[in-house]
Amino acid sequence: MIEFWFAVLVLAWMLYFVLEGFDFGVGILGPFLGRSAHERGAIIRTVGPFWDGNEVWLVAAIGVTFAAFPDWYAALLSALYLPMVLVLLLLAVRGVALEFRGKHDSAAWRRRCDRLLSLSSAGIVLLWGAVLGILVDGLALGAGGEVTGTGLARSLGPLFTPAAGIGALAALLAAILLGATFLALRTTGPVRRRARDLARHAATGGAVTLLFIGIGTGSRLVLAAAALVFVAGLQARRSREATAFTAVAVAVAAAVFAVFTVHGEVVLRSTLDPAWSLTREGAAAGPEALRLLTVAGVLILPGVLVYQAWSYWVFRRRVASERVSS
């Protein structure tokens, strides 16, 4: 059951970073790809039916980590509590910007909401990317699994490491690519053309970044993700938006999978002594807790997947970014 719940946890994180990834990308790109109030409104409408549902996977991922791997949860959250608080605050800002954008009939108000949405989305992406980099690099774990250090250096120090910086840059590129290919797939008119052009150029930067990360880590999954991003750029050039978006989504999922499996059985590497690293078995809850969790998971998770797939099917039509004459 440990392996089963580790697989569920990784799947939840993959779904979160792919589905919320295009939400964040759309939020970041809105003020840049939308040249008028109508176009920016069309951009926001592409994610309107989905963004809050996509956040369910963050709740699922954190919940599974807490319930199935409590020691892993405790080490991560105690070490990175300030970055996690910042993520939650920025998620709140993003939600307010999305929900309140249309509550006041003022062009200036909507522009401010669009800027807040773009900045908060970028901040969230950079922080999550840094966290993924930290997962690859490891933390200063002691013999008992506790994180060493005190004060701000304990919580903010890991963010200022090369691994965290590379993760933040890679995450920002991934979000821009997901957002651009999603907008090209979901819109018509000028926004579609601009998003498609951006996807072509961003794919080159994304493929090169992933290539260097793959070579540095020796991960074949990351190298495969680099190839997929390159293919996405070619597909965007040929106006095959669905294929381009799918390639980027699979690349992001592969990169996230690589992060969680790069150290094999070790889920959190100790930078002080490899013997002090947390393993899946060492971080897992007891058999009784895992059995109870399995019953709840079998009842709930399939329903969430079916409902979310249905919502994407219902809102599958493109959003017009050009003004349609009545």
C-alpha positions in Angstrom: 0.0 0.0 0.0 3.0 2.3 0.5 3.8 2.1 -3.2 0.1 2.6 -4.2 -0.2 5.7 -2.1 3.1 7.1 -3.3 1.8 6.6 -6.9 -1.5 8.4 -6.0 0.5 11.3 -4.4 2.7 11.7 -7.5 -0.4 11.6 -9.8 -2.1 14.3 -7.7 1.0 16.5 -7.9 1.3 15.9 -11.7 -2.4 16.8 -12.2 -2.0 19.9 -10.1 1.1 21.2 -11.9 -0.4 20.5 -15.3 -3.9 21.8 -14.8 -3.0 24.7 -12.5 0.0 25.2 -14.7 -2.1 26.4 -17.6 -4.2 28.5 -15.2 -1.1 30.2 -14.0 0.3 30.6 -17.5 -3.0 32.2 -18.7 -2.9 34.6 -15.7 0.7 35.6 -16.4 0.1 36.1 -20.1 -3.2 37.9 -19.9 -2.0 41.5 -19.8 0.6 40.8 -22.5 -1.4 38.9 -25.1 -4.6 40.9 -24.6 -4.3 44.2 -26.4 -7.8 45.4 -25.5 -10.3 45.0 -22.7 -12.4 42.6 -24.8 -9.3 40.4 -25.5 -8.2 40.3 -21.9 -11.8 39.4 -20.9 -11.7 36.5 -23.5 -8.4 35.3 -22.0 -9.9 35.2 -18.5 -13.0 33.4 -19.7 -10.9 30.5 -21.0 -10.0 29.5 -17.4 -13.1 30.8 -15.7 -14.9 27.4 -15.5 -11.8 25.4 -14.5 -9.4 27.3 -12.2 -11.1 26.6 -8.8 -11.7 23.0 -9.7 -8.1 22.5 -10.7 -7.1 23.6 -7.2 -8.7 20.5 -5.8 -5.6 18.6 -6.8 -3.5 20.7 -4.5 -5.8 19.8 -1.6 -5.6 16.2 -2.7 -1.8 16.2 -3.0 -1.3 17.9 0.4 -3.9 15.7 2.0 -2.4 12.5 0.8 1.1 13.6 1.9 -0.3 14.4 5.3 -2.3 11.2 5.7 0.0 8.7 4.0 3.5 10.1 4.6 3.2 12.2 7.8 7.0 12.3 8.4 7.6 13.7 4.9 4.8 16.2 5.4 6.3 17.3 8.7 9.8 17.7 7.4 8.7 19.7 4.3 6.3 22.0 6.0 8.5 22.7 9.0 11.4 23.5 6.7 9.5 25.5 4.1 6.7 27.1 6.2 7.3 30.6 5.0 7.4 29.8 1.3 4.2 27.8 1.8 2.5 30.7 3.6 3.5 32.9 0.6 2.0 30.5 -1.8 -1.3 30.5 0.1 -1.4 34.3 0.3 -0.7 34.6 -3.5 -3.3 31.9 -4.2 -5.8 34.1 -2.2 -4.8 37.2 -4.2 -5.2 35.3 -7.5 -8.6 34.1 -6.5 -9.7 37.6 -5.5 -8.4 39.0 -8.8 -10.3 36.4 -10.8 -13.6 36.5 -8.8 -13.8 40.3 -8.3 -12.6 41.3 -11.8 -16.1 41.6 -13.1 -17.7 43.0 -9.9 -17.1 46.6 -10.7 -17.8 48.2 -14.1 -14.6 50.1 -14.5 -11.8 49.6 -17.1 -9.2 50.8 -14.5 -10.5 48.2 -11.9 -10.2 45.4 -14.4 -6.7 46.4 -15.4 -5.6 46.4 -11.8 -7.2 42.9 -11.3 -5.4 41.7 -14.5 -2.0 43.0 -13.1 -2.6 41.4 -9.7 -3.6 38.1 -11.4 -0.4 38.2 -13.6 1.9 39.0 -10.7 0.4 36.6 -8.2 0.4 33.8 -10.8 4.1 34.4 -11.6 4.9 34.5 -7.9 3.2 31.2 -7.2 4.9 29.5 -10.2 8.3 30.7 -9.1 7.8 29.5 -5.5 6.5 26.1 -6.6 9.4 25.7 -9.0 11.9 26.5 -6.2 10.2 23.9 -4.0 10.6 21.3 -6.7 14.2 22.2 -7.1 14.6 21.8 -3.3 13.0 18.4 -3.5 15.7 17.4 -5.9 18.6 19.0 -4.0 17.4 17.9 -0.5 17.3 19.6 2.9 19.5 19.7 6.0 17.8 16.8 7.8 19.2 15.5 11.1 19.4 12.0 12.3 15.8 12.0 13.6 14.3 13.4 10.4 14.1 17.0 11.8 15.3 20.0 9.8 18.3 21.7 11.3 18.8 25.5 11.5 16.9 28.3 13.1 15.1 31.5 12.2 14.6 32.8 8.7 17.6 31.0 7.3 16.0 27.7 8.1 12.9 28.5 6.0 14.1 30.9 3.4 17.6 29.7 3.0 16.7 26.8 0.7 15.1 29.2 -1.7 18.5 30.8 -2.5 20.2 27.7 -3.8 21.2 26.9 -7.4 18.7 24.0 -7.5 15.8 26.3 -6.3 16.8 28.9 -8.9 16.8 26.4 -11.7 13.5 25.0 -10.6 11.9 28.4 -10.5 13.1 29.3 -14.0 12.0 26.0 -15.4 8.6 26.3 -13.8 8.1 29.8 -15.2 8.9 28.6 -18.7 6.6 25.6 -18.3 3.7 27.8 -17.1 4.2 30.2 -20.0 4.3 27.3 -22.5 1.2 25.7 -21.0 -0.6 29.0 -20.9 0.3 29.9 -24.5 -0.6 26.5 -25.9 -3.9 26.4 -23.9 -4.9 29.9 -25.2 -4.0 28.9 -28.7 -6.3 25.9 -28.3 -9.1 27.7 -26.5 -9.4 31.0 -28.4 -10.1 32.4 -31.8 -8.9 35.5 -33.5 -5.9 37.7 -32.6 -5.2 36.1 -29.1 -5.0 32.7 -30.8 -2.4 34.0 -33.3 -0.3 35.7 -30.6 -0.5 32.7 -28.3 0.6 30.4 -31.1 3.5 32.6 -32.0 4.6 32.9 -28.3 4.4 29.1 -28.0 6.7 28.6 -30.9 9.4 30.9 -29.4 8.9 29.8 -25.8 9.3 26.1 -26.8 12.8 26.7 -27.9 13.8 28.2 -24.5 11.9 25.5 -22.6 13.5 22.7 -24.6 17.1 24.1 -24.1 16.4 24.6 -20.3 15.1 21.1 -19.9 18.0 19.7 -21.9 20.6 21.2 -19.6 18.6 20.1 -16.5 18.4 16.6 -17.9 22.1 16.4 -18.7 22.9 17.8 -15.2 20.7 15.4 -13.4 21.1 12.4 -15.7 17.3 12.0 -15.8 16.0 10.4 -19.0 12.5 11.6 -18.2 13.7 15.2 -18.2 15.5 14.7 -21.5 12.3 13.2 -22.9 10.4 16.2 -21.6 12.9 18.5 -23.5 12.1 16.5 -26.7 8.4 16.8 -26.1 8.6 20.6 -25.6 10.6 20.9 -28.9 7.9 18.9 -30.6 5.3 21.2 -29.1 7.0 24.2 -30.7 6.9 22.4 -34.1 3.2 21.6 -33.7 2.4 25.2 -32.7 4.2 26.4 -35.9 1.9 24.1 -37.9 -1.2 25.4 -36.1 -1.8 22.0 -34.4 -2.8 23.5 -31.1 -4.2 20.3 -29.5 -1.1 18.3 -30.2 1.1 21.2 -29.0 -0.8 21.5 -25.7 -0.8 17.8 -25.2 3.0 17.6 -25.8 3.7 20.4 -23.2 1.3 18.8 -20.7 3.0 15.4 -21.0 6.4 17.1 -20.7 5.4 18.9 -17.5 4.0 15.7 -16.1 7.2 13.8 -16.9 9.3 16.5 -15.3 7.2 16.4 -12.1 7.4 12.6 -12.1 11.2 12.8 -12.4 11.4 15.2 -9.5 9.6 12.8 -7.2 11.4 9.7 -8.3 15.0 11.1 -8.9 16.3 9.5 -5.7 14.5 6.2 -5.9 13.1 5.1 -2.6 14.3 8.3 -0.9 11.6 11.0 -0.8 13.6 13.7 0.9 17.4 13.6 0.7 19.5 14.8 3.6 22.3 17.2 2.6 24.1 16.5 5.8 24.3 12.7 5.7 22.7 10.4 3.1 21.9 7.9 5.9 19.6 10.5 7.5 17.4 10.8 4.3 13.7 10.0 4.5 12.6 7.0 2.5 9.0 6.1 1.4 8.8 3.3 4.0 10.3 5.4 6.8 8.0 8.3 6.1 4.8 6.3 5.6 1.9 6.0 8.0 1.0 2.7 9.7 -0.8 -0.1 7.9 -4.2 0.6 9.6 -4.1 4.3 8.6 -3.2 3.4 5.0 -6.0 0.8 4.8 -8.5 3.4 6.1 -7.1 6.0 3.6 -7.5 3.4 0.8 -11.2 3.0 1.5 -11.8 6.8 1.4 -9.6 7.2 -1.7 -11.5 4.5 -3.7 -14.8 6.2 -2.9 -13.7 9.8 -3.6 -11.0 10.0 -6.2 -12.8 8.4 -9.2 -15.7 10.7 -8.7 -13.4 13.8 -8.8 -11.8 12.6 -12.0 -15.1 11.9 -13.7 -16.6 15.2 -12.7 -13.6 17.2 -13.8 -13.4 15.4 -17.2 -17.1 16.1 -17.7 -16.6 19.9 -16.9 -13.8 20.1 -19.5 -16.1 18.4 -22.1 -19.0 20.8 -21.3 -16.8 23.9 -21.7 -14.8 22.6 -24.7 -15.7 25.3 -27.2 -13.3 28.1 -28.1 -13.7 31.6 -26.8 -13.8 34.4 -29.4 -11.2 37.1 -28.8 -12.3 39.1 -31.9 -15.4 41.2 -31.6 -18.3 39.4 -33.3 -20.8 41.7 -35.1 -24.4 41.2 -33.9 
